[in-house]
Amino acid sequence: MRCLLFILFLPLFTQAQNLIPNGGFEDENICTEYSKNCAPEAWIATSLRANYYFYDTPWAHTGSHFTGLIVGNRAHPSIRNFIRTQLLCRLQTGHQYKIEFYVRANSAVFDSIGVYFSYTDFLFDKRYFKNITPQLWVKDGIDSIHYNPKTWQRVNFIYTATGEEQFICIGNFKRGEYQGIETAEFDNAYYCFLDDVSLTPKDIHEQFCPDYKTVEENIYNQNERHDILERKIYYYRHSPPAPVVLTKTLNVVIDTLVIPDIFFATAKYQLTEKNYGVLDSFCNKIKDKEIDSLISEGHTDSVGKTSYNQKLSENRASTVAQYIRQKIFLPDDRLVIRFYASTRPVATNSTDEGRQKNRRVEIYLYSHY
């Protein structure tokens, strides 16, 4: 009888993951000094006392919050502000990423809004912003230009990384000053409003680094704003801190092995000795990979009692998983056993052929390269 063996390579996730924390600005930061929600979590503006965080559901692109970049001031033309955050993972050299966000403005300012990636924190950069050239300009990625404060417009780019990207900053990098702008949104300042910022890998196999949750937690714990942050910025511009070194994103694949019913004696969970060769071949193929986890799922057809099928599917899944685990020396904490009895059929249970397809063990081995 012919054995059924399938080895597939599939993405770990079908949805891309945003490498920017709090890209929608919905999570509110409670600042250390005033215990108030005066800023978005993860994001800090260079003009610390400016109004740049807004709570206004009808005006937000999605949700209730958005930010405002001060791109000029009628009374003090040189005033600007930039907002920056740290990425959750470092980008990979030569890999492409999709950057998307939404902007709206009342004035012709989109030509001066830039996106700047850096290895070190923009807050502590001693250089004058006019000496910094952003990698991307909004005017090159905007779908269309409508200077209407009620209209959000999508900006999107495909960016090829150098591998040094750890921080992202968005702001007005225009070297000259605006002339003739009469409308000010707040205290003589005019704005470009920003919402829903995302940075996602184009490669569907590229995923978060293993420690991204810890990185996000550390970013959210940066609660200094106002005077405390001003003193911190002053100090670090004169005595720069040791650079943050983020872990790079991972390229993840799944090796999938389907063990059909015929690998087992009838109604038994022990593997037949003649079929060890197939498992040995699979283990040899994956032994040099850096493995995150192994999931073994047991399934049966619908014949017989549910309790019996549940136990049989558990035992078969465990038998196969333990055999592979010992061959590739996988720790117990990276092994997951699941058993579904007849609840997840892949074919009809009305025919012998269909029932045979449903009696199986599926192995999902997650690894990265």
N, C-alpha and C positions, 0 to 999 in steps of 0.2 A: 504494500500500500504506500502511496506516495505521501511524504511528509509535507506539511505546509509551513514554510518559514518565510517571514517577511522582515527585512531590515530596512527601516525608513529613517530619513533625516528630516526632522520637523522643527520649527521654531518653538522655543519654550513658551512664548507668549505671542498672541496674534495682534495685540494692541501695543503700539509704541509707548515708551515710558518717558515722561517729561523729566529732564535732567535739571530743571530749574525749580527750586522750592517755592511754594506759594505763588505760582505764576498768575493766579487769578486775584491775588491780593485779598482774599477773603479772610484769612487768618490774621487776627489783630495782635499786635505786639503791645504788651503792658510794660511801659518803660519803668526803669528802676527808680527814677527821681520822683515822678508824679503819680505813679500807679494808675496811669490812664492809657486808654487805647488810642495813642496818638500816631501810630505808624503801623505799616504792615509787617508781619513777621518776615524775617529773612532779608528784607530790603532796607537799605539805609540811603538817605539822600545827603548830598554834599552840603546843601544849604539847610542846616539842621533846624533853623527856626522858621523856615518857610512852610506855608501850607501846601502840602503835596499829597495828603491822604484824604480821600473823599468817600463818604458813605451816602449814597444817593441811588437807590435802586432804579428809578426810572431812567437815570442817566448812565448807569453802568452798562458795559457791553453784555456781560452776564453777571449774575449774582447781585451783590449790593455795593461792592467796593471797587474803586479804581484809583489810579495815581495821576498826578499832574507834574509834568516837567516844566519848570519855569524857563522859558526860552528867551525872555527879555523883560525889561522893566522900563516904563516910560520915564520915570524919574531918575533911575540909575541904570542906564543902558547896558552896563557891563555885567549885571547880575545874571547868573545862570544857576541851574542846579542839575545834577545828574543823580540817577539812582542806580545802585549796584547791588548785586548779590553774589554769593559763592555758589558754584555748581555743586551738585551732589556727587558727581564723579568727574574725573579728568577725561578729556576727549582723547581719542586715539589718532595717532599721526596718519594723515592721508585719508581718514574716513570722512564720509559726508554726513551732514546733519541738516535737518529741516528746522529753521527758525521761523516762528510765526507769532505775531501779536497784532493788536488793534489800536488804532490811533484816531483821534479827532481833534480838530483845532478850528479856531475862528479866523486865523490869519495864515498867510502864505509862509509857513515855517517848515514844511516837511523836507525841504532840500537841505536843511541843516541838522536834522536829527540823525545821529549815528549810533551804531552798535559796536562796542569796543570790548574785545576779549583780552584778558591779561593773565599772566602767571601769578603776579602779586596783586594785592588789594589796591584798587583804584583810590580808596579813601586816603591811603598813606603815600600816594605818589607825589613827589615834590615838584614834578614838572607842571608848568602852566598848561591848561587844557589845550591852548592854541598850538602847542608843540606836540600834540598827540593826534595821530590820524586813525580814526576808527576803521575797522575792516569792512564795515557795511554801512550804506547810507539808505535811509528810508525811501528816498526818491527812486532808488533803483529796485525796490521790492514792493512798492505799493501798487495795488490793483488799478486804482484810478484816483484822481485827486479832486476832492470836493471840500472846499473850506466852509463847512457847515458844522457848527458846534453840536448839532444833534445827530450827525452822521458818523458812525464808526466805520473805519476803512481798514481792510485787511492788508497787512504787510507780511510777505513771506520770502524767504531766501533758501537756497541750498548752499551750505557753507562747507568748505573743505578744511579740516582741522590741521594745525601744525603739531598738536600733541602737547602744547604748553598751556592750553586754555584751562583756567581754574576759576576765574571770575568773569562776570559779564556786567557791563555798564551801558546804560542807555541815556543819552542826553543831547544837548545842543553843542555840537563841536564847531559851529560856524566861527570863523576867524574874525569876520567883520560884525558890525551891529546892524540891526534892522532899522529901516527908516520908514517913517510915515504910518506906523501902526497906531491907530486911534483907540482901539478897543482893548480894555484891560479887564480881566476876569476878577482879579482880587488885588487890592492894595497896589495899584499901578502895574501889576505883573500880568503878563499874558502867557498862556500855557499851550502845550501840546499834551493832551490827555492820553493815558496809556492803560491798556487792560489785556488780560489773558495772554501772557507771554509763555511760549513753550519752545523747548529745544529737544528734539527727538532724533535718534539715529535713523538714517535711511535704511540701513541693513536690519532686517527684522530679526536676525540672529543676535544682534548686539543689544545687551541688556545692562541693567544697573550693576554697579560694582557691589561686592558682598557687604560692604560696610556703609551703604548709602543711608540706612536708617539712623545709624549713629552720627553720621555727618549732618543729617537733617536736624537731629536733636540738638547737636552742638550749635548749629546755626540759629535755631530758634531760641537757644539760651543766651544769645547775645542781646541783652536787653538795655544796653547803654544807649541813651539818646541825650540830646540837649547838652548841658554843661559837662557831664561826665564824658560823653563821647568827644566833645570839643577838646578836652584835656588829653584824651587818649590819642586823638588824631595828631595834635600838636607834638606829643611825645614821640609817636612812632614815625612821624615825618623827619624827625631829627635822629632818632635811633630806631631804624626799621626792625620789625620783628623777624624772627626766623620764618621763612616762607612756608605756607601751608603746602603739604604734598598730598594730593588726593590720589586715591586708587583709581586706575583707569577702568572704563567700562569693560564688560566681558562679552565675548562672543560665545553664545550658548547653543548647543545642539542637543537633540534627543536621539539616542539610538533605541529603536523599538524592536523587540523580539517577541513574536507570537508563538507560544508553545501549544500545539494542538493536543486534543484528547488522546490521540494515539501514542503519545510519548509516555502514557501511564497505563498500567494494567487496569482492566475494567473495574470501576468503582473504587480504585485505590489511589493513593497520593504519592507512592514511591515512584520515582523515575525508573524506567527500564534501562538497564545498563548499556544496551546497544545504542542508546540515544545520547549518551554523555558526550559523544564526539561533537554534536551540534552545539551544545552549550560550551564545550571547550573552545571551539572555533570562535564563538562569539566573545568569550572572555579574552582570548588572545588578541582579538581585534581592538578591544577597548582598554587593555591593561595599561597602556602608556598615557592614557588621557587623564586630565585632572578632573576628577569626578566630584560632583556636588552631592548627588543623591541617587538612589535606586528605588523605584516604586514597582512592586509586584502586585498584580491584580488577578484574582481568581474568579472564574465564571463557570456556570453549568447550564445545562438545558433545563426545561421546565418539568421533566419527568421526575416523580418522586416527591417526598416531603420537603418542604422548604427548610426545615431545621437540618435535615440530612445534607441537602445541597449547600447550605450555608457553611457547614463544617467541612465538607469536602472541598469547597472552593478556597476556604481559608488554608487548609492543610496543603493543597497543591501549590498555592501561591507562596506559602512559606518554604516549602521544599525547594522550589526553583530558586527563590531569592537567596536562601542560605547557601546553596551550591555555588551560585555566582559570587556571592559575597566572599566566600572562602578562597575562591580562585583569584580574585582581584584585591583581596585584603582590604575590604571596605569596612569601616567602623560601624558598629551597631546603630549609632545615632544618625547615620545617613541612610538607613534602610527603613522603608515604609511598606507595610503589608496591608492590602485592602482585599475584601472579598464580598462579592455581590450576588452569589448564587445565580438565579436565573433572571435577575432584574435588569440586566443590560445585554440583551441579545443583539447579535449582529446579523441574524438571519431568522427566518421563520422556524418556530418549533413544531410545525405541522408535518415536516418531512424528516426522514432520516438524515439527509444531506444537511438540512438546516440545523438540526440538533447537534450534529457533529461539529459544525462551525462555531456553535455557541459554547461548546465544552472546550475551554481554552484557559491558558494563563498568559497575560500580557505583561511584558517587562518594559519599563520606561527608565532608561539610564540617562541622567542629566549630566552633561560635562561641558567644559568650556575650553577654549584654545586661545 
